[in-house]
């Protein structure tokens, strides 16, 4: 394992995460009480615009019942559970962080979705699946942690069926250096941002054809403005997952977007 990859894993180490989640979720009732994916939406969609962004991306990707979907960098599983509940598809999540995968499995059991949704600890650069395994692949706020972009997109293309959809929603670089820490990296050592143009070039070189290309930076700014206007965040929230400094991490992301140091990209591609 490279030093950079180990650094990313350390950033998402989240020691004791499942136990923290169990404690936080007592607000919804006792341990044996089933939960719904939407009850968890404030803490299990680890990207700007939260559940709304996942819903938009799924619609753009054309997710439908009967599909086999891969969520790369699945975190604690919010998007995977939402897709399975909303569309009736089967979803597989992979994440580098073992505590995230353990937590994702626990939350999926609490929502009664274990038959349709599963999770694996794995690197996005070495996916543990056969060629042509999935109808669609989603990647949300993940690529910023990966230096080997060409390998990432080739690996996604490998596991995707011909004609399948690859939908990405990520933070992209602009001309100015961002402020740190941010939600995906506390220092530049584990941040591997690329511009929107470089991202598109790398994806298309991996044998994809662009279907949708959208700058969602203004939508992200508006979302942050709504959060500030609504007061303190609801509980439980992503601070349970990322720790007490999560407020600082998100504040810096907001500042980077407002100063146009970073942007938000939404794009969908078709596998050739």
Secondary structure, DSSP 8 states (H G I E B T S, - for coil): --HHHHHHHHHT--TTHHHHHHHHGGGG--TTS---GGGGTTTS--STTHHHHHHHHHHHHT--TT-EEEEET-TTSHHHHHHHHHH--EEEEEES-HHHHHHHHHHHHHTT-TTTEEEEE--TTS-SS-TT-EEEEEEES-GGG-S-HHHHHHHHHHHEEEEEEEEEEEEEE-SS---S-BTTBSSGGG----BHHHHHHHHHHTTEEEEEEEE-HHHHHHHHHHHHHT-S--SS-THHHH-TTHHHHHHHHHHHHHTTSEEEEEEEEEE-
